[in-house]
Every structure is written in C-alpha cells, then in structure tokens.
C-alpha cells in the first residue's frame, strides 16, 4: 500500500529541498515534483518527495484520519495530547 502524508513546509533549502513538519516531526524532503511549494504550504509527501500541494483543510482532514489509525503512524510521532506529556 502506498501512503502519502500531509506535511507543512517550514523551510526552503538549496537544491530543491525543504524541511517539513509531519505530525510534529521534521524531515527533509525533495520538492522536485512540486517546485511551486513554499513556506507555509501543505504538501503530500511520499517516499521523501512532495508530490502535490494541497489546501490546509484537506491536509487537516487527512491528518485527522491518520490519527485514527495509530498502526499507520510510527511510535515517535505524537498523536495529540500525548505530545504535551
């Protein structure tokens, strides 16, 4: 199964790279497939690549769905209230 996760771009870097926030965890990804993405945009991330810029409402809906299935989320990613503990 392929799964693309919404992430918010928090920093643009050289060579088409960006740092994104995925459920509170930061990762560096490639913007080669979505070069129009800018800081503050939400992108769908799959296999280290932003594959599409999406609107914030869609991103939040998807994040909410992912949080309902914790087996899809790695242990190090906080799922809400646990993040503040």
PDB file of N, CA, C and O in Angstrom, chain B, residues numbered from 101:
ATOM      1  N   UNK B 101       0.847  -1.175   0.000  1.00  0.00           N
ATOM      2  CA  UNK B 101       0.000   0.000   0.000  1.00  0.00           C
ATOM      3  C   UNK B 101       0.891   1.237   0.000  1.00  0.00           C
ATOM      4  O   UNK B 101       1.890   1.283   0.718  1.00  0.00           O
ATOM      5  N   UNK B 102       0.544   2.210  -0.780  1.00  0.00           N
ATOM      6  CA  UNK B 102       1.247   3.486  -0.809  1.00  0.00           C
ATOM      7  C   UNK B 102       0.452   4.490   0.016  1.00  0.00           C
ATOM      8  O   UNK B 102      -0.778   4.520  -0.030  1.00  0.00           O
ATOM      9  N   UNK B 103       1.165   5.295   0.758  1.00  0.00           N
ATOM     10  CA  UNK B 103       0.515   6.280   1.602  1.00  0.00           C
ATOM     11  C   UNK B 103       1.275   7.591   1.505  1.00  0.00           C
ATOM     12  O   UNK B 103       2.481   7.638   1.747  1.00  0.00           O
ATOM     13  N   UNK B 104       0.577   8.642   1.155  1.00  0.00           N
ATOM     14  CA  UNK B 104       1.162   9.986   1.137  1.00  0.00           C
ATOM     15  C   UNK B 104       0.611  10.725   2.348  1.00  0.00           C
ATOM     16  O   UNK B 104      -0.594  10.709   2.599  1.00  0.00           O
ATOM     17  N   UNK B 105       1.495  11.368   3.093  1.00  0.00           N
ATOM     18  CA  UNK B 105       1.139  12.042   4.333  1.00  0.00           C
ATOM     19  C   UNK B 105       1.230  13.555   4.133  1.00  0.00           C
ATOM     20  O   UNK B 105       2.207  14.033   3.557  1.00  0.00           O
ATOM     21  N   UNK B 106       0.244  14.315   4.592  1.00  0.00           N
ATOM     22  CA  UNK B 106       0.342  15.768   4.520  1.00  0.00           C
ATOM     23  C   UNK B 106       1.425  16.292   5.459  1.00  0.00           C
ATOM     24  O   UNK B 106       1.591  15.804   6.577  1.00  0.00           O
ATOM     25  N   UNK B 107       2.137  17.272   4.988  1.00  0.00           N
ATOM     26  CA  UNK B 107       3.189  17.912   5.778  1.00  0.00           C
ATOM     27  C   UNK B 107       3.193  19.394   5.443  1.00  0.00           C
ATOM     28  O   UNK B 107       2.838  19.798   4.336  1.00  0.00           O
ATOM     29  N   UNK B 108       3.601  20.197   6.422  1.00  0.00           N
ATOM     30  CA  UNK B 108       3.687  21.639   6.180  1.00  0.00           C
ATOM     31  C   UNK B 108       5.139  22.027   5.962  1.00  0.00           C
ATOM     32  O   UNK B 108       6.018  21.668   6.745  1.00  0.00           O
ATOM     33  N   UNK B 109       5.376  22.763   4.889  1.00  0.00           N
ATOM     34  CA  UNK B 109       6.722  23.230   4.573  1.00  0.00           C
ATOM     35  C   UNK B 109       7.091  24.321   5.580  1.00  0.00           C
ATOM     36  O   UNK B 109       6.380  25.314   5.726  1.00  0.00           O
ATOM     37  N   UNK B 110       8.216  24.116   6.271  1.00  0.00           N
ATOM     38  CA  UNK B 110       8.653  25.108   7.257  1.00  0.00           C
ATOM     39  C   UNK B 110       9.947  25.819   6.860  1.00  0.00           C
ATOM     40  O   UNK B 110      10.296  26.853   7.429  1.00  0.00           O
ATOM     41  N   UNK B 111      10.659  25.251   5.871  1.00  0.00           N
ATOM     42  CA  UNK B 111      11.889  25.902   5.414  1.00  0.00           C
ATOM     43  C   UNK B 111      12.233  25.424   4.015  1.00  0.00           C
ATOM     44  O   UNK B 111      12.172  24.228   3.729  1.00  0.00           O
ATOM     45  N   UNK B 112      12.591  26.353   3.148  1.00  0.00           N
ATOM     46  CA  UNK B 112      13.098  26.004   1.824  1.00  0.00           C
ATOM     47  C   UNK B 112      14.615  25.966   1.889  1.00  0.00           C
ATOM     48  O   UNK B 112      15.239  26.833   2.500  1.00  0.00           O
ATOM     49  N   UNK B 113      15.201  24.967   1.263  1.00  0.00           N
ATOM     50  CA  UNK B 113      16.649  24.803   1.260  1.00  0.00           C
ATOM     51  C   UNK B 113      17.159  24.838  -0.174  1.00  0.00           C
ATOM     52  O   UNK B 113      16.377  24.945  -1.119  1.00  0.00           O
ATOM     53  N   UNK B 114      18.470  24.748  -0.327  1.00  0.00           N
ATOM     54  CA  UNK B 114      19.081  24.706  -1.653  1.00  0.00           C
ATOM     55  C   UNK B 114      18.777  23.384  -2.343  1.00  0.00           C
ATOM     56  O   UNK B 114      18.359  22.417  -1.706  1.00  0.00           O
ATOM     57  N   UNK B 115      18.990  23.355  -3.637  1.00  0.00           N
ATOM     58  CA  UNK B 115      18.887  22.137  -4.448  1.00  0.00           C
ATOM     59  C   UNK B 115      17.505  21.496  -4.433  1.00  0.00           C
ATOM     60  O   UNK B 115      17.393  20.274  -4.529  1.00  0.00           O
ATOM     61  N   UNK B 116      16.444  22.308  -4.314  1.00  0.00           N
ATOM     62  CA  UNK B 116      15.088  21.773  -4.385  1.00  0.00           C
ATOM     63  C   UNK B 116      14.654  20.977  -3.170  1.00  0.00           C
ATOM     64  O   UNK B 116      13.740  20.158  -3.261  1.00  0.00           O
ATOM     65  N   UNK B 117      15.291  21.203  -2.042  1.00  0.00           N
ATOM     66  CA  UNK B 117      14.930  20.516  -0.811  1.00  0.00           C
ATOM     67  C   UNK B 117      14.149  21.440   0.112  1.00  0.00           C
ATOM     68  O   UNK B 117      14.213  22.663  -0.010  1.00  0.00           O
ATOM     69  N   UNK B 118      13.414  20.840   1.033  1.00  0.00           N
ATOM     70  CA  UNK B 118      12.669  21.605   2.031  1.00  0.00           C
ATOM     71  C   UNK B 118      12.601  20.799   3.321  1.00  0.00           C
ATOM     72  O   UNK B 118      12.682  19.570   3.312  1.00  0.00           O
ATOM     73  N   UNK B 119      12.451  21.513   4.424  1.00  0.00           N
ATOM     74  CA  UNK B 119      12.160  20.869   5.696  1.00  0.00           C
ATOM     75  C   UNK B 119      10.666  20.983   5.904  1.00  0.00           C
ATOM     76  O   UNK B 119      10.083  22.052   5.727  1.00  0.00           O
ATOM     77  N   UNK B 120      10.041  19.864   6.286  1.00  0.00           N
ATOM     78  CA  UNK B 120       8.612  19.849   6.529  1.00  0.00           C
ATOM     79  C   UNK B 120       8.326  19.335   7.937  1.00  0.00           C
ATOM     80  O   UNK B 120       9.138  18.641   8.550  1.00  0.00           O
ATOM     81  N   UNK B 121       7.138  19.704   8.426  1.00  0.00           N
ATOM     82  CA  UNK B 121       6.640  19.211   9.698  1.00  0.00           C
ATOM     83  C   UNK B 121       5.550  18.191   9.398  1.00  0.00           C
ATOM     84  O   UNK B 121       4.543  18.501   8.762  1.00  0.00           O
ATOM     85  N   UNK B 122       5.776  16.959   9.872  1.00  0.00           N
ATOM     86  CA  UNK B 122       4.801  15.877   9.697  1.00  0.00           C
ATOM     87  C   UNK B 122       4.380  15.436  11.093  1.00  0.00           C
ATOM     88  O   UNK B 122       5.115  14.718  11.771  1.00  0.00           O
ATOM     89  N   UNK B 123       3.199  15.864  11.518  1.00  0.00           N
ATOM     90  CA  UNK B 123       2.679  15.486  12.833  1.00  0.00           C
ATOM     91  C   UNK B 123       3.676  15.777  13.947  1.00  0.00           C
ATOM     92  O   UNK B 123       3.819  14.986  14.879  1.00  0.00           O
ATOM     93  N   UNK B 124       4.365  16.914  13.852  1.00  0.00           N
ATOM     94  CA  UNK B 124       5.297  17.319  14.892  1.00  0.00           C
ATOM     95  C   UNK B 124       6.723  16.844  14.711  1.00  0.00           C
ATOM     96  O   UNK B 124       7.591  17.188  15.513  1.00  0.00           O
ATOM     97  N   UNK B 125       6.985  16.063  13.682  1.00  0.00           N
ATOM     98  CA  UNK B 125       8.330  15.571  13.392  1.00  0.00           C
ATOM     99  C   UNK B 125       8.816  16.266  12.127  1.00  0.00           C
ATOM    100  O   UNK B 125       8.066  16.376  11.157  1.00  0.00           O
ATOM    101  N   UNK B 126      10.056  16.736  12.124  1.00  0.00           N
ATOM    102  CA  UNK B 126      10.589  17.395  10.926  1.00  0.00           C
ATOM    103  C   UNK B 126      11.409  16.410  10.101  1.00  0.00           C
ATOM    104  O   UNK B 126      12.106  15.542  10.626  1.00  0.00           O
ATOM    105  N   UNK B 127      11.295  16.583   8.796  1.00  0.00           N
ATOM    106  CA  UNK B 127      12.033  15.769   7.839  1.00  0.00           C
ATOM    107  C   UNK B 127      12.439  16.659   6.673  1.00  0.00           C
ATOM    108  O   UNK B 127      11.753  17.629   6.352  1.00  0.00           O
ATOM    109  N   UNK B 128      13.554  16.323   6.045  1.00  0.00           N
ATOM    110  CA  UNK B 128      13.946  16.982   4.801  1.00  0.00           C
ATOM    111  C   UNK B 128      13.408  16.152   3.646  1.00  0.00           C
ATOM    112  O   UNK B 128      13.537  14.928   3.625  1.00  0.00           O
ATOM    113  N   UNK B 129      12.800  16.846   2.683  1.00  0.00           N
ATOM    114  CA  UNK B 129      12.206  16.178   1.527  1.00  0.00           C
ATOM    115  C   UNK B 129      12.614  16.900   0.248  1.00  0.00           C
ATOM    116  O   UNK B 129      13.159  18.003   0.288  1.00  0.00           O
ATOM    117  N   UNK B 130      12.347  16.270  -0.867  1.00  0.00           N
ATOM    118  CA  UNK B 130      12.592  16.871  -2.173  1.00  0.00           C
ATOM    119  C   UNK B 130      11.330  17.562  -2.678  1.00  0.00           C
ATOM    120  O   UNK B 130      10.221  17.052  -2.522  1.00  0.00           O
ATOM    121  N   UNK B 131      11.519  18.721  -3.280  1.00  0.00           N
ATOM    122  CA  UNK B 131      10.411  19.437  -3.921  1.00  0.00           C
ATOM    123  C   UNK B 131      10.457  19.311  -5.440  1.00  0.00           C
ATOM    124  O   UNK B 131       9.785  20.062  -6.147  1.00  0.00           O
ATOM    125  N   UNK B 132      11.246  18.369  -5.942  1.00  0.00           N
ATOM    126  CA  UNK B 132      11.394  18.216  -7.397  1.00  0.00           C
ATOM    127  C   UNK B 132      10.059  18.008  -8.110  1.00  0.00           C
ATOM    128  O   UNK B 132       9.889  18.469  -9.238  1.00  0.00           O
ATOM    129  N   UNK B 133       9.112  17.324  -7.474  1.00  0.00           N
ATOM    130  CA  UNK B 133       7.822  17.039  -8.115  1.00  0.00           C
ATOM    131  C   UNK B 133       6.766  18.105  -7.813  1.00  0.00           C
ATOM    132  O   UNK B 133       5.691  18.106  -8.414  1.00  0.00           O
ATOM    133  N   UNK B 134       7.072  19.005  -6.885  1.00  0.00           N
ATOM    134  CA  UNK B 134       6.144  20.097  -6.530  1.00  0.00           C
ATOM    135  C   UNK B 134       6.945  21.367  -6.271  1.00  0.00           C
ATOM    136  O   UNK B 134       6.930  21.898  -5.160  1.00  0.00           O
ATOM    137  N   UNK B 135       7.646  21.857  -7.298  1.00  0.00           N
ATOM    138  CA  UNK B 135       8.544  23.002  -7.104  1.00  0.00           C
ATOM    139  C   UNK B 135       7.838  24.297  -6.729  1.00  0.00           C
ATOM    140  O   UNK B 135       8.486  25.236  -6.267  1.00  0.00           O
ATOM    141  N   UNK B 136       6.516  24.368  -6.919  1.00  0.00           N
ATOM    142  CA  UNK B 136       5.769  25.573  -6.591  1.00  0.00           C
ATOM    143  C   UNK B 136       5.512  25.716  -5.091  1.00  0.00           C
ATOM    144  O   UNK B 136       5.053  26.769  -4.649  1.00  0.00           O
ATOM    145  N   UNK B 137       5.798  24.682  -4.302  1.00  0.00           N
ATOM    146  CA  UNK B 137       5.542  24.723  -2.856  1.00  0.00           C
ATOM    147  C   UNK B 137       6.415  25.776  -2.184  1.00  0.00           C
ATOM    148  O   UNK B 137       7.589  25.944  -2.515  1.00  0.00           O
ATOM    149  N   UNK B 138       5.809  26.478  -1.231  1.00  0.00           N
ATOM    150  CA  UNK B 138       6.526  27.497  -0.481  1.00  0.00           C
ATOM    151  C   UNK B 138       6.336  27.301   1.012  1.00  0.00           C
ATOM    152  O   UNK B 138       5.569  26.440   1.442  1.00  0.00           O
ATOM    153  N   UNK B 139       7.028  28.089   1.786  1.00  0.00           N
ATOM    154  CA  UNK B 139       6.917  28.029   3.238  1.00  0.00           C
ATOM    155  C   UNK B 139       5.458  28.272   3.635  1.00  0.00           C
ATOM    156  O   UNK B 139       4.823  29.216   3.166  1.00  0.00           O
ATOM    157  N   UNK B 140       4.945  27.410   4.499  1.00  0.00           N
ATOM    158  CA  UNK B 140       3.565  27.510   4.952  1.00  0.00           C
ATOM    159  C   UNK B 140       2.603  26.641   4.178  1.00  0.00           C
ATOM    160  O   UNK B 140       1.510  26.351   4.663  1.00  0.00           O
ATOM    161  N   UNK B 141       2.991  26.211   2.965  1.00  0.00           N
ATOM    162  CA  UNK B 141       2.130  25.335   2.164  1.00  0.00           C
ATOM    163  C   UNK B 141       2.091  23.932   2.756  1.00  0.00           C
ATOM    164  O   UNK B 141       3.024  23.494   3.429  1.00  0.00           O
ATOM    165  N   UNK B 142       0.987  23.239   2.488  1.00  0.00           N
ATOM    166  CA  UNK B 142       0.881  21.825   2.824  1.00  0.00           C
ATOM    167  C   UNK B 142       1.121  21.029   1.557  1.00  0.00           C
ATOM    168  O   UNK B 142       0.597  21.356   0.492  1.00  0.00           O
ATOM    169  N   UNK B 143       1.923  19.976   1.684  1.00  0.00           N
ATOM    170  CA  UNK B 143       2.221  19.100   0.562  1.00  0.00           C
ATOM    171  C   UNK B 143       1.955  17.663   0.978  1.00  0.00           C
ATOM    172  O   UNK B 143       2.041  17.323   2.158  1.00  0.00           O
ATOM    173  N   UNK B 144       1.630  16.819  -0.003  1.00  0.00           N
ATOM    174  CA  UNK B 144       1.561  15.390   0.252  1.00  0.00           C
ATOM    175  C   UNK B 144       2.951  14.824   0.037  1.00  0.00           C
ATOM    176  O   UNK B 144       3.569  15.062  -1.000  1.00  0.00           O
ATOM    177  N   UNK B 145       3.450  14.070   1.021  1.00  0.00           N
ATOM    178  CA  UNK B 145       4.802  13.525   0.966  1.00  0.00           C
ATOM    179  C   UNK B 145       4.722  12.011   0.827  1.00  0.00           C
ATOM    180  O   UNK B 145       4.041  11.333   1.597  1.00  0.00           O
ATOM    181  N   UNK B 146       5.428  11.502  -0.164  1.00  0.00           N
ATOM    182  CA  UNK B 146       5.534  10.058  -0.372  1.00  0.00           C
ATOM    183  C   UNK B 146       6.975   9.732  -0.737  1.00  0.00           C
ATOM    184  O   UNK B 146       7.529  10.304  -1.676  1.00  0.00           O
ATOM    185  N   UNK B 147       7.571   8.822   0.000  1.00  0.00           N
ATOM    186  CA  UNK B 147       8.932   8.342  -0.282  1.00  0.00           C
ATOM    187  C   UNK B 147       9.942   9.483  -0.362  1.00  0.00           C
ATOM    188  O   UNK B 147      10.852   9.461  -1.191  1.00  0.00           O
ATOM    189  N   UNK B 148       9.773  10.478   0.506  1.00  0.00           N
ATOM    190  CA  UNK B 148      10.734  11.574   0.556  1.00  0.00           C
ATOM    191  C   UNK B 148      10.532  12.676  -0.459  1.00  0.00           C
ATOM    192  O   UNK B 148      11.358  13.582  -0.564  1.00  0.00           O
ATOM    193  N   UNK B 149       9.437  12.611  -1.212  1.00  0.00           N
ATOM    194  CA  UNK B 149       9.139  13.617  -2.229  1.00  0.00           C
ATOM    195  C   UNK B 149       7.789  14.268  -1.953  1.00  0.00           C
ATOM    196  O   UNK B 149       6.816  13.584  -1.633  1.00  0.00           O
ATOM    197  N   UNK B 150       7.734  15.604  -2.080  1.00  0.00           N
ATOM    198  CA  UNK B 150       6.446  16.286  -2.119  1.00  0.00           C
ATOM    199  C   UNK B 150       5.857  15.999  -3.486  1.00  0.00           C
ATOM    200  O   UNK B 150       6.469  16.310  -4.508  1.00  0.00           O
ATOM    201  N   UNK B 151       4.665  15.402  -3.510  1.00  0.00           N
ATOM    202  CA  UNK B 151       4.089  15.029  -4.805  1.00  0.00           C
ATOM    203  C   UNK B 151       2.981  15.965  -5.252  1.00  0.00           C
ATOM    204  O   UNK B 151       2.580  15.952  -6.416  1.00  0.00           O
ATOM    205  N   UNK B 152       2.478  16.793  -4.310  1.00  0.00           N
ATOM    206  CA  UNK B 152       1.384  17.702  -4.658  1.00  0.00           C
ATOM    207  C   UNK B 152       1.201  18.717  -3.541  1.00  0.00           C
ATOM    208  O   UNK B 152       1.345  18.382  -2.366  1.00  0.00           O
ATOM    209  N   UNK B 153       0.886  19.956  -3.902  1.00  0.00           N
ATOM    210  CA  UNK B 153       0.488  20.970  -2.919  1.00  0.00           C
ATOM    211  C   UNK B 153      -1.011  20.800  -2.701  1.00  0.00           C
ATOM    212  O   UNK B 153      -1.774  20.686  -3.661  1.00  0.00           O
ATOM    213  N   UNK B 154      -1.434  20.784  -1.421  1.00  0.00           N
ATOM    214  CA  UNK B 154      -2.856  20.608  -1.098  1.00  0.00           C
ATOM    215  C   UNK B 154      -3.317  21.744  -0.195  1.00  0.00           C
ATOM    216  O   UNK B 154      -2.504  22.407   0.450  1.00  0.00           O
ATOM    217  N   UNK B 155      -4.632  21.961  -0.156  1.00  0.00           N
ATOM    218  CA  UNK B 155      -5.141  23.033   0.684  1.00  0.00           C
ATOM    219  C   UNK B 155      -5.134  22.592   2.150  1.00  0.00           C
ATOM    220  O   UNK B 155      -5.196  21.397   2.439  1.00  0.00           O
ATOM    221  N   UNK B 156      -5.059  23.552   3.074  1.00  0.00           N
ATOM    222  CA  UNK B 156      -4.946  23.247   4.503  1.00  0.00           C
ATOM    223  C   UNK B 156      -6.102  22.412   5.049  1.00  0.00           C
ATOM    224  O   UNK B 156      -5.898  21.573   5.927  1.00  0.00           O
ATOM    225  N   UNK B 157      -7.308  22.635   4.539  1.00  0.00           N
ATOM    226  CA  UNK B 157      -8.458  21.870   5.025  1.00  0.00           C
ATOM    227  C   UNK B 157      -8.316  20.386   4.669  1.00  0.00           C
ATOM    228  O   UNK B 157      -8.569  19.516   5.502  1.00  0.00           O
ATOM    229  N   UNK B 158      -7.915  20.109   3.443  1.00  0.00           N
ATOM    230  CA  UNK B 158      -7.690  18.722   3.026  1.00  0.00           C
ATOM    231  C   UNK B 158      -6.585  18.100   3.863  1.00  0.00           C
ATOM    232  O   UNK B 158      -6.708  16.960   4.312  1.00  0.00           O
ATOM    233  N   UNK B 159      -5.507  18.845   4.074  1.00  0.00           N
ATOM    234  CA  UNK B 159      -4.392  18.338   4.879  1.00  0.00           C
ATOM    235  C   UNK B 159      -4.870  17.974   6.282  1.00  0.00           C
ATOM    236  O   UNK B 159      -4.535  16.903   6.789  1.00  0.00           O
ATOM    237  N   UNK B 160      -5.646  18.848   6.913  1.00  0.00           N
ATOM    238  CA  UNK B 160      -6.115  18.586   8.273  1.00  0.00           C
ATOM    239  C   UNK B 160      -7.051  17.385   8.317  1.00  0.00           C
ATOM    240  O   UNK B 160      -6.963  16.571   9.236  1.00  0.00           O
ATOM    241  N   UNK B 161      -7.942  17.260   7.343  1.00  0.00           N
ATOM    242  CA  UNK B 161      -8.842  16.100   7.287  1.00  0.00           C
ATOM    243  C   UNK B 161      -8.041  14.802   7.208  1.00  0.00           C
ATOM    244  O   UNK B 161      -8.363  13.824   7.883  1.00  0.00           O
ATOM    245  N   UNK B 162      -7.010  14.800   6.391  1.00  0.00           N
ATOM    246  CA  UNK B 162      -6.185  13.610   6.229  1.00  0.00           C
ATOM    247  C   UNK B 162      -5.400  13.310   7.496  1.00  0.00           C
ATOM    248  O   UNK B 162      -5.298  12.152   7.902  1.00  0.00           O
ATOM    249  N   UNK B 163      -4.846  14.340   8.125  1.00  0.00           N
ATOM    250  CA  UNK B 163      -4.123  14.160   9.387  1.00  0.00           C
ATOM    251  C   UNK B 163      -5.054  13.569  10.444  1.00  0.00           C
ATOM    252  O   UNK B 163      -4.665  12.664  11.182  1.00  0.00           O
ATOM    253  N   UNK B 164      -6.276  14.081  10.515  1.00  0.00           N
ATOM    254  CA  UNK B 164      -7.244  13.558  11.480  1.00  0.00           C
ATOM    255  C   UNK B 164      -7.538  12.081  11.223  1.00  0.00           C
ATOM    256  O   UNK B 164      -7.676  11.306  12.169  1.00  0.00           O
ATOM    257  N   UNK B 165      -7.636  11.684   9.956  1.00  0.00           N
ATOM    258  CA  UNK B 165      -7.856  10.277   9.625  1.00  0.00           C
ATOM    259  C   UNK B 165      -6.664   9.414  10.020  1.00  0.00           C
ATOM    260  O   UNK B 165      -6.836   8.323  10.565  1.00  0.00           O
ATOM    261  N   UNK B 166      -5.464   9.899   9.748  1.00  0.00           N
ATOM    262  CA  UNK B 166      -4.258   9.147  10.100  1.00  0.00           C
ATOM    263  C   UNK B 166      -4.197   8.929  11.608  1.00  0.00           C
ATOM    264  O   UNK B 166      -3.809   7.850  12.057  1.00  0.00           O
ATOM    265  N   UNK B 167      -4.566   9.915  12.381  1.00  0.00           N
ATOM    266  CA  UNK B 167      -4.537   9.789  13.841  1.00  0.00           C
ATOM    267  C   UNK B 167      -5.513   8.738  14.348  1.00  0.00           C
ATOM    268  O   UNK B 167      -5.340   8.225  15.454  1.00  0.00           O
ATOM    269  N   UNK B 168      -6.536   8.407  13.566  1.00  0.00           N
ATOM    270  CA  UNK B 168      -7.495   7.373  13.954  1.00  0.00           C
ATOM    271  C   UNK B 168      -6.932   5.962  13.775  1.00  0.00           C
ATOM    272  O   UNK B 168      -7.493   4.995  14.290  1.00  0.00           O
ATOM    273  N   UNK B 169      -5.826   5.850  13.047  1.00  0.00           N
ATOM    274  CA  UNK B 169      -5.206   4.553  12.786  1.00  0.00           C
ATOM    275  C   UNK B 169      -3.749   4.582  13.236  1.00  0.00           C
ATOM    276  O   UNK B 169      -2.841   4.678  12.410  1.00  0.00           O
ATOM    277  N   UNK B 170      -3.525   4.499  14.551  1.00  0.00           N
ATOM    278  CA  UNK B 170      -2.162   4.645  15.070  1.00  0.00           C
ATOM    279  C   UNK B 170      -1.188   3.614  14.527  1.00  0.00           C
ATOM    280  O   UNK B 170       0.019   3.858  14.539  1.00  0.00           O
ATOM    281  N   UNK B 171      -1.668   2.464  14.050  1.00  0.00           N
ATOM    282  CA  UNK B 171      -0.752   1.476  13.483  1.00  0.00           C
ATOM    283  C   UNK B 171      -0.106   1.967  12.189  1.00  0.00           C
ATOM    284  O   UNK B 171       0.881   1.389  11.736  1.00  0.00           O
ATOM    285  N   UNK B 172      -0.653   3.032  11.587  1.00  0.00           N
ATOM    286  CA  UNK B 172      -0.057   3.621  10.387  1.00  0.00           C
ATOM    287  C   UNK B 172       1.020   4.646  10.716  1.00  0.00           C
ATOM    288  O   UNK B 172       1.771   5.071   9.837  1.00  0.00           O
ATOM    289  N   UNK B 173       1.093   5.039  11.982  1.00  0.00           N
ATOM    290  CA  UNK B 173       1.991   6.108  12.394  1.00  0.00           C
ATOM    291  C   UNK B 173       3.108   5.522  13.243  1.00  0.00           C
ATOM    292  O   UNK B 173       2.851   4.723  14.143  1.00  0.00           O
ATOM    293  N   UNK B 174       4.345   5.915  12.963  1.00  0.00           N
ATOM    294  CA  UNK B 174       5.485   5.434  13.736  1.00  0.00           C
ATOM    295  C   UNK B 174       5.381   5.887  15.190  1.00  0.00           C
ATOM    296  O   UNK B 174       4.761   6.908  15.490  1.00  0.00           O
ATOM    297  N   UNK B 175       5.993   5.120  16.086  1.00  0.00           N
ATOM    298  CA  UNK B 175       5.920   5.406  17.522  1.00  0.00           C
ATOM    299  C   UNK B 175       6.437   6.784  17.903  1.00  0.00           C
ATOM    300  O   UNK B 175       5.948   7.372  18.868  1.00  0.00           O
ATOM    301  N   UNK B 176       7.410   7.315  17.172  1.00  0.00           N
ATOM    302  CA  UNK B 176       7.987   8.594  17.569  1.00  0.00           C
ATOM    303  C   UNK B 176       7.123   9.793  17.199  1.00  0.00           C
ATOM    304  O   UNK B 176       7.443  10.915  17.591  1.00  0.00           O
ATOM    305  N   UNK B 177       6.047   9.593  16.461  1.00  0.00           N
ATOM    306  CA  UNK B 177       5.200  10.705  16.050  1.00  0.00           C
ATOM    307  C   UNK B 177       4.060  10.864  17.047  1.00  0.00           C
ATOM    308  O   UNK B 177       3.254   9.946  17.199  1.00  0.00           O
ATOM    309  N   UNK B 178       3.969  12.019  17.740  1.00  0.00           N
ATOM    310  CA  UNK B 178       2.891  12.228  18.710  1.00  0.00           C
ATOM    311  C   UNK B 178       1.530  12.317  18.017  1.00  0.00           C
ATOM    312  O   UNK B 178       1.426  12.822  16.900  1.00  0.00           O
ATOM    313  N   UNK B 179       0.496  11.823  18.687  1.00  0.00           N
ATOM    314  CA  UNK B 179      -0.839  11.792  18.098  1.00  0.00           C
ATOM    315  C   UNK B 179      -1.817  12.716  18.805  1.00  0.00           C
ATOM    316  O   UNK B 179      -3.018  12.445  18.783  1.00  0.00           O
ATOM    317  N   UNK B 180      -1.374  13.761  19.413  1.00  0.00           N
ATOM    318  CA  UNK B 180      -2.290  14.695  20.046  1.00  0.00           C
ATOM    319  C   UNK B 180      -1.854  15.006  21.452  1.00  0.00           C
ATOM    320  O   UNK B 180      -0.758  15.524  21.667  1.00  0.00           O
ATOM    321  N   UNK B 181      -2.720  14.688  22.436  1.00  0.00           N
ATOM    322  CA  UNK B 181      -2.433  15.026  23.824  1.00  0.00           C
ATOM    323  C   UNK B 181      -1.125  14.399  24.326  1.00  0.00           C
ATOM    324  O   UNK B 181      -0.456  14.968  25.188  1.00  0.00           O
ATOM    325  N   UNK B 182      -0.768  13.241  23.795  1.00  0.00           N
ATOM    326  CA  UNK B 182       0.463  12.597  24.229  1.00  0.00           C
ATOM    327  C   UNK B 182       1.672  13.478  23.966  1.00  0.00           C
ATOM    328  O   UNK B 182       2.678  13.362  24.666  1.00  0.00           O
ATOM    329  N   UNK B 183       1.597  14.360  22.968  1.00  0.00           N
ATOM    330  CA  UNK B 183       2.731  15.215  22.595  1.00  0.00           C
ATOM    331  C   UNK B 183       3.062  16.206  23.689  1.00  0.00           C
ATOM    332  O   UNK B 183       4.211  16.631  23.811  1.00  0.00           O
ATOM    333  N   UNK B 184       2.085  16.577  24.478  1.00  0.00           N
ATOM    334  CA  UNK B 184       2.342  17.580  25.508  1.00  0.00           C
ATOM    335  C   UNK B 184       2.760  16.968  26.835  1.00  0.00           C
ATOM    336  O   UNK B 184       3.049  17.691  27.789  1.00  0.00           O
ATOM    337  N   UNK B 185       2.795  15.639  26.905  1.00  0.00           N
ATOM    338  CA  UNK B 185       3.173  14.962  28.151  1.00  0.00           C
ATOM    339  C   UNK B 185       4.634  14.748  28.247  1.00  0.00           C
ATOM    340  O   UNK B 185       5.113  14.192  29.236  1.00  0.00           O
TER     341      UNK B 185
END
